[in-house]
Amino acid sequence: MQKELKKIRHIAMDMDGTIYQGGKLFKETIPFLELLNGLNIGYTFLTNNSSRSASDYVTKLKNMGIEITPEQIITSTINSVYYLKANHPGFKRLYVLGTDSLCAELGEYGFEIVDENPDVVISAFDTGLVYERLCKAAYWIKQGCLWISTHPDVECPTDQKTVLVDCGAVTACLESVCGCRAVVLGKPNPTMLDTVAQRSGVTRENIAMIGDRLQTDIRMAKSSGSFGVHISNAPVQGNASIADISVRNLAEFGDLLLDSRT
């Protein structure tokens, strides 16, 4: 274990459930980030939630006492941008099921948001989903447009008394009517850690992925050849073995990292 920990040069962290819960920052978070700074280990925050832009998350974390740059945030939206630029550089016209914040961010990367004749349909976490737009998305998909789903989550975590129907559920709806499957990005798709590696200048093998969800955070780490750190306050059975290590919180992992450097 010490050998694997010594190889870590960059930390990729899930946010909700890992560094905070809802609107409450975990007490271990800021000391852990200070430890990483002291060890000269870089870090990036990852989220599948495509309803907010990277700048929105910078502001959210700043209000919690965490100062970062936009480059330290990677959302499933940014992952989608990198995928399009790498694999379909000529595709610029996007039909989007998503928030105004998402559309504005895509525009900043040089894409045009259109209602007619798109190159790509993007289905995301659309908190203002309109039935007519859902139907139009299905139409363009059936016309043969490339279809990207920003992430697979069917439900977004919340501490409110409601269920937040997320991107994966909308994707399932469109798949059932269109008879085809989307290119699904975000965690656990390993391309998200490729984006981390590209931005940070390290390899996948030098990245540790920390998260509370086995089927997204830790499965992505395993398929990427990165070090998977599962945050769990209770014993988990079965496929918990896909994690390289399971800890109760960031402080516990921080102690292990420190020990590996002394």
Residue pairs with C-beta under 8 A, 6 or more apart in sequence:
1 245
1 256
2 259
2 260
4 227
4 244
5 227
5 256
5 257
5 259
5 260
6 260
6 261
7 205
7 206
7 227
8 41
8 206
8 207
8 208
8 227
8 257
9 41
9 42
9 200
9 202
9 206
9 207
10 41
10 42
10 43
10 44
10 196
10 197
10 200
10 202
10 206
10 207
10 208
11 36
11 41
11 42
11 43
11 44
11 207
11 208
11 210
12 43
12 44
12 45
12 46
12 193
12 196
12 207
12 208
12 209
12 210
12 226
13 19
13 43
13 44
13 45
13 46
13 209
13 210
13 211
14 45
14 46
14 47
14 187
14 209
14 210
14 211
14 212
14 213
14 216
14 217
15 45
15 46
15 47
15 57
16 22
16 47
16 49
16 157
17 157
17 211
17 212
17 213
17 231
18 210
18 211
18 212
18 217
18 231
18 250
19 25
19 26
19 29
19 45
19 66
19 250
20 26
20 29
20 64
21 159
22 157
22 158
22 159
23 159
25 64
25 65
25 66
26 249
26 250
28 249
28 250
28 251
28 254
29 66
29 250
30 65
30 66
31 251
31 254
32 250
32 251
32 253
32 254
33 43
33 66
35 254
35 257
35 258
36 42
36 43
36 257
39 257
39 258
39 261
41 257
42 200
42 202
43 72
44 72
44 73
44 74
44 196
44 199
44 200
45 57
45 61
45 68
45 72
45 73
45 74
46 74
46 75
46 187
46 192
46 196
46 209
46 211
47 57
47 73
47 74
47 75
47 76
48 75
48 76
48 150
48 151
48 152
48 153
48 167
48 186
48 187
48 216
49 75
49 76
49 125
49 151
49 156
50 75
50 76
50 77
50 80
50 98
50 99
50 102
50 124
50 125
50 150
50 151
50 167
50 186
51 98
51 99
51 101
51 102
51 124
51 125
51 126
51 127
51 156
52 60
52 75
52 99
52 101
52 102
53 75
53 77
53 101
53 102
53 104
53 105
54 70
54 73
54 74
54 75
54 77
54 78
54 105
55 70
55 105
56 101
57 73
57 75
58 68
58 69
58 70
58 73
61 67
61 68
62 68
71 199
74 192
74 195
74 196
74 199
76 124
76 150
76 151
76 167
76 185
76 186
76 187
76 192
77 98
77 102
77 105
77 106
77 124
77 150
78 105
78 195
79 150
79 185
79 186
79 189
79 191
79 192
79 195
80 122
80 148
80 150
80 185
81 106
81 109
81 111
82 191
82 194
82 195
82 198
83 148
83 183
83 185
83 191
84 91
84 111
84 120
84 148
85 109
88 119
88 120
88 146
90 119
91 119
91 120
91 146
92 110
92 111
92 112
92 119
93 111
93 112
93 114
93 117
93 118
93 119
93 120
94 106
94 111
94 112
94 113
94 114
94 118
94 119
94 120
94 121
94 122
95 113
95 114
95 115
95 118
95 120
95 121
95 122
95 136
95 137
95 140
95 145
96 102
96 103
96 106
96 113
96 121
96 122
96 124
97 121
97 122
97 123
97 124
97 126
97 129
97 133
97 134
97 137
97 170
98 122
98 123
98 124
98 125
98 126
98 150
99 124
99 125
99 126
99 127
99 128
102 124
102 125
103 113
106 113
106 122
107 113
115 136
118 140
118 145
119 145
119 146
120 145
120 146
120 147
120 148
121 137
121 140
121 141
121 145
121 146
121 147
121 148
122 147
122 148
122 149
122 150
123 137
123 147
123 148
123 149
123 150
123 167
123 170
123 171
123 174
123 182
124 149
124 150
124 151
124 167
125 150
125 151
125 153
125 156
125 166
125 167
126 167
126 170
127 164
129 170
134 170
134 173
134 174
137 174
138 174
138 177
138 178
141 147
141 174
141 178
141 180
142 178
146 183
147 174
147 178
147 180
147 182
147 183
148 182
148 183
148 184
148 185
149 167
149 168
149 170
149 171
149 182
149 183
149 184
149 185
150 167
150 185
150 186
151 166
151 167
151 168
151 184
151 185
151 186
151 187
152 167
152 168
152 171
152 184
152 186
152 188
152 216
153 166
153 167
153 168
153 186
153 216
154 165
154 166
154 167
154 168
154 169
154 172
155 163
155 164
155 165
155 166
155 168
155 169
156 164
156 165
156 166
157 164
158 164
167 186
171 182
171 184
174 182
175 181
175 182
185 191
185 192
186 192
186 216
187 211
187 213
187 216
187 217
187 219
187 220
188 215
188 216
188 217
188 219
188 220
188 223
189 220
190 204
190 220
190 223
190 224
192 220
193 204
193 207
193 209
193 220
193 221
193 224
193 226
194 204
194 224
196 207
197 203
197 204
197 207
200 207
204 224
204 225
204 226
205 225
205 226
207 224
207 226
207 227
208 221
208 226
208 227
208 228
208 229
209 217
209 218
209 220
209 221
209 224
209 226
209 227
209 228
209 229
210 217
210 229
210 231
210 250
210 253
211 217
211 218
211 229
211 230
211 231
212 230
212 231
212 232
214 230
214 236
214 239
214 240
214 242
214 243
217 228
217 230
218 228
218 230
218 242
218 243
219 242
220 226
221 227
221 228
221 229
221 243
221 244
222 228
222 242
222 243
227 244
227 245
228 242
228 243
228 244
228 245
229 243
229 244
229 245
229 246
229 247
229 253
230 236
230 240
230 243
230 245
230 246
230 247
231 247
231 248
231 249
231 250
232 240
232 246
232 247
232 248
233 248
233 249
236 246
240 246
245 253
245 256
247 253
247 256
